[in-house]
Amino acid sequence: KLQSAGQVFVRPEVGTVPLWFTFGGGTSLNVGTRTRPTVTILSPAKDELSTQHSLLCLANRGFPSDWTLSWTVDGSSRTGASSPGVMEKDGLYSWSSSLTLTAEEWSSAKEVTCQASHSSVLPVTAALGTANCPE
């Protein structure tokens, strides 16, 4: 039973785009289809400082908002700096994470991977072979 604590706003969407509801002071409830994002790793720029190499992982068009991004370098877990999910106009979310490696780590690495994970969906992984990237 809803009490008269405030207004209730309801906006239905058509198709596979999720429904969302806002109650009272802004509590939102997302109801929709779980969607696996696409994951891409952007390699360091050629003109980046030679003392470090920054990589960016982009995960696009996923649902719900609580996917997490994680990194591995040659199979060993690494900690990156991740952003929270941002809702796009279509009701799906995008995330990013960056990882910085020293020049020594970069030159000895063979493969860097970024994985988008959610508890109820198979993860999505992107891999970057360092042999084809700028030195």
ABEGO torsion letter per residue (X at the ends): XBBBAEBBBBBBBBEABBBBBBBEAGBBBBBBBBBBBBBBBBBBBAABBAABBBBBBBBBGBOBAABBBBBBBGGBBBBBBBBBBBBBAAGBBBBBBBBBBBAAAAAABABBBBBBBBAABBBBBBBBBAAABBX
